[in-house]
Amino acid sequence: MRTLIFKMERPDLVHEGDVVEVEEGQLPSSWYYVIEPAVAMSGNIPITQRLKTKTGKITHIKATNIGYYLTVEFDEDEV
């Protein structure tokens, strides 16, 4: 199991327990992921740590003064 943190700007777009699809984007030396349809975005992930699967499950949502942070688990063992 692998977890990534995503930042969401508005509340209630997704909920804990939701299964989500991510789209992958590439920068010159890293990857980033967006929960579709443009709900939340990950930080930059090193090029050597690319996700093996594009489907994950939201396990936790933390509200802060600057946005909402989603913890998403990806089961890379099945790939």
N, C-alpha and C positions, 0 to 999 in steps of 0.2 A: 504494500500500500504506500502510495506517495501523496503528500499533501502540498498544496500551493495556497498562497494567500492572494486574494483579489480585492481591489478597492472598488466600492460602489458608492456613487454620489447621492442617490435618492433612496428613500426607504421603500420597503415592500415590493420591490421588483421581483425578488425571489425569496424563498423561505428555507429554513433548515429542513433537510430531508429531500429537497428537490434534486432531481437528476438533471444535469445540465450538459450542454455541448459547448465546446470551446473551439474557436478559430485561432489558427496559429499565424503569427506574423514574424518576419525575420528582419533583424537589424544587421549591420556589418559583423558584429561579434557576439550576438545574443539572439534569443527568441523572446517573444512575449505572447500572451494568450488573452483572448477576449471571450467572456461568456456571452453567447449569442441569445438574443439579438442585441448586442452592444449594451449589456447590463453592467458589467464590471470588467476591470482590466488587471492583469498581473503585473508585477514588476518585471524587470529584465532577467531572463534565465540564461546562464552560461550556455554557449553553443554546444558543449559536451553533455548537457543535461536536458536535452529535448524530451518532451513527453512522448510516450509510446502509444498512448490512447487519447482520444479526444472527448471521452465521456467521463464525467465525474459526479460526485454526490456532495451537496453542501452539508457539512457537519456542524458548522457553528457560524453565527453572525454576531459581530461585536460592533455596537454603536459607539462612536466617539464624536468629539466636537468637530472633527474635520471629515467625517464620512463614515461609511460602514465597511468593515473588513470581514470578508467571507473566507472561511477555511473550507477548501474543497479537496476531497480525497479522490484519487485516481487509482484504480486497481490495475497496476501494470503487470501483475503476476499472470493474468489471463491472456496477455498478448503474446 
